[in-house]
Amino acid sequence: MIAGDLSKEFRDSIRGLSGHLRGIEKMVNTEFPDQTLLQLKAVQAGLQKATLMLLDEVYRKALAEKISFSWQNCPGNCGYEKSIDMLRSLFPHIKLDEIPEKLKEAAKIEDHLKKIISQNNLEPPSIGKLHLDQ
């Protein structure tokens, strides 16, 4: 789910691009092809911006939350220590187009750890207990 503040900005961007496309459709028979091409490139740039907004704001945040959860809940013998450490060390440098795949990997680890927590009747650490110094 997209956060409320980003959701409005994202929806407004998509609506604007939709309107722009409708305008291009109308100008196809009235403008020179170079003007149509210019407008299509503007829409393409807008779509790229919206894509990056979604990847950077939504996926990166979700990935950070999953990495944090996994790191806090892996007692050192959960079987994913190397993956968690790799994700933690790579996180600031992960390319935007790689984030969805890394998010799937982190979600798999998180699901595994939630099962362990549930099976052992443990409580995941609260936000106040997070190790922010490491």
C-alpha positions as CSV (number, residue, x, y, z in Angstrom):
1,M,0.0,0.0,0.0
2,I,1.2,3.5,-0.8
3,A,1.5,6.0,2.1
4,G,-1.2,8.7,2.1
5,D,1.1,11.6,1.3
6,L,2.8,9.8,-1.5
7,S,-0.4,8.3,-2.7
8,K,-1.9,11.8,-3.4
9,E,1.3,12.9,-5.2
10,F,1.4,9.7,-7.1
11,R,-2.2,9.8,-8.1
12,D,-2.0,13.4,-9.1
13,S,1.1,12.6,-11.3
14,I,-0.8,9.7,-13.0
15,R,-3.9,11.8,-13.6
16,G,-1.8,14.5,-15.1
17,L,-0.1,12.0,-17.4
18,S,-3.5,10.6,-18.4
19,G,-4.6,14.1,-19.3
20,H,-1.5,14.7,-21.2
21,L,-2.0,11.5,-23.2
22,R,-5.6,12.5,-24.0
23,G,-4.2,15.8,-25.3
24,I,-1.7,13.9,-27.5
25,E,-4.5,11.8,-28.9
26,K,-6.3,15.0,-29.9
27,M,-3.3,16.6,-31.5
28,V,-2.4,13.6,-33.7
29,N,-4.4,14.9,-36.6
30,T,-3.8,18.6,-36.0
31,E,-0.1,19.0,-35.2
32,F,3.2,18.1,-36.9
33,P,4.7,14.7,-35.9
34,D,7.6,16.5,-34.2
35,Q,5.2,18.2,-31.8
36,T,3.5,14.9,-31.0
37,L,6.9,13.2,-30.5
38,L,7.9,16.0,-28.1
39,Q,4.7,15.5,-26.1
40,L,5.2,11.7,-26.0
41,K,8.7,12.2,-24.7
42,A,7.3,14.5,-22.0
43,V,4.9,11.7,-21.0
44,Q,7.6,9.2,-21.0
45,A,9.7,11.3,-18.7
46,G,6.7,11.7,-16.4
47,L,6.2,8.0,-16.3
48,Q,9.8,7.5,-15.4
49,K,9.5,10.0,-12.6
50,A,6.4,8.3,-11.3
51,T,8.1,4.9,-11.5
52,L,11.1,6.1,-9.5
53,M,8.8,7.8,-7.0
54,L,7.1,4.5,-6.4
55,L,10.3,2.4,-6.3
56,D,12.2,4.8,-4.1
57,E,9.5,5.7,-1.6
58,V,7.4,2.6,-1.4
59,Y,9.6,-0.3,-2.2
60,R,12.7,1.1,-0.4
61,K,10.7,1.8,2.7
62,A,9.2,-1.7,2.7
63,L,12.6,-3.3,2.1
64,A,14.1,-1.3,5.0
65,E,11.3,-2.5,7.3
66,K,11.7,-6.1,6.4
67,I,15.5,-5.9,6.8
68,S,15.1,-4.3,10.2
69,F,12.5,-6.9,11.3
70,S,14.7,-9.8,10.1
71,W,17.8,-8.4,11.7
72,Q,16.1,-7.9,15.0
73,N,14.5,-11.3,15.0
74,C,17.3,-13.6,13.8
75,P,18.9,-15.0,17.0
76,G,22.1,-15.9,15.1
77,N,21.1,-19.3,14.1
78,C,18.0,-18.7,11.9
79,G,19.7,-19.9,8.7
80,Y,19.5,-16.5,7.0
81,E,22.3,-14.6,8.8
82,K,24.4,-14.2,5.6
83,S,21.4,-13.0,3.6
84,I,20.4,-10.5,6.3
85,D,23.9,-9.2,6.7
86,M,24.2,-8.9,2.9
87,L,20.9,-7.0,2.6
88,R,21.8,-4.7,5.5
89,S,25.2,-3.9,4.0
90,L,23.9,-3.4,0.4
91,F,20.7,-1.5,1.4
92,P,21.9,2.1,0.8
93,H,23.5,1.1,-2.5
94,I,20.8,-1.1,-4.0
95,K,19.7,0.1,-7.4
96,L,16.1,1.1,-7.7
97,D,15.3,-1.6,-10.3
98,E,16.7,-4.3,-8.0
99,I,14.6,-3.3,-5.0
100,P,11.5,-5.4,-5.9
101,E,13.6,-8.6,-6.1
102,K,15.5,-7.8,-2.8
103,L,12.1,-7.1,-1.2
104,K,10.9,-10.6,-2.2
105,E,14.1,-12.0,-0.6
106,A,13.6,-10.0,2.6
107,A,9.9,-11.0,2.7
108,K,10.9,-14.7,2.5
109,I,13.3,-14.2,5.5
110,E,10.6,-12.2,7.4
111,D,8.0,-14.9,6.9
112,H,10.4,-17.6,8.1
113,L,11.3,-15.6,11.2
114,K,7.6,-14.9,12.0
115,K,7.0,-18.6,11.9
116,I,9.8,-19.2,14.4
117,I,8.5,-16.4,16.7
118,S,5.0,-17.9,16.6
119,Q,6.1,-21.5,17.1
120,N,8.2,-20.4,20.2
121,N,5.6,-18.0,21.5
122,L,8.1,-15.2,21.4
123,E,7.3,-11.5,21.0
124,P,9.1,-9.5,18.2
125,P,11.0,-6.5,19.6
126,S,9.1,-3.3,19.7
127,I,10.3,-0.2,17.9
128,G,11.8,1.1,21.1
129,K,13.9,-2.0,21.5
130,L,15.6,-1.8,18.0
131,H,19.3,-1.8,18.0
132,L,19.9,1.5,16.2
133,D,23.6,1.7,17.1
134,Q,24.6,-1.2,14.9
